[in-house]
Amino acid sequence: MYDRAAMRRSRWRYLAPIALAAAITGTYLVVHNGLTHKSSTTTSHVSGGPKPTRHGRFARTKFYVVKHGDTLSSISQKTGVSIETLQSLNHSLIDPNSLHIAQRLRLRR
């Protein structure tokens, strides 16, 4: 009356969907974290590398690479370069309404 094989099959019948859902969730989390981390590191570098100085983090760098979510005012705040200076140094490159990710902006001459 007691069938061990049938009992094992019925257990796996319930555990298999749970294992599949866990695998899908784990894969999603790893891929999502990788994409988020990749997008923030690949476009966040500054030519020459940020060199901390007493005048600010970007005082010595010549260029800033636009990252996702950047605006002229946020770039100005991060770099310490006024919006007017950014526009004058990059007059042909900057459209304040549409900055592009990975676009290089000149910070000083």
Buried (B, 14 or more C-beta within 10 A) or exposed (E): EEEEEEEEEEEEEEEEEEEEEEEEEEEEEEEEEEEEEEEEEEBEBBEEEBEEEEEBBBBBBBBBBBBEEBEBEEBBEBBEBEBEBBBEBBEEBBEEEEBEEEBBBBBEE
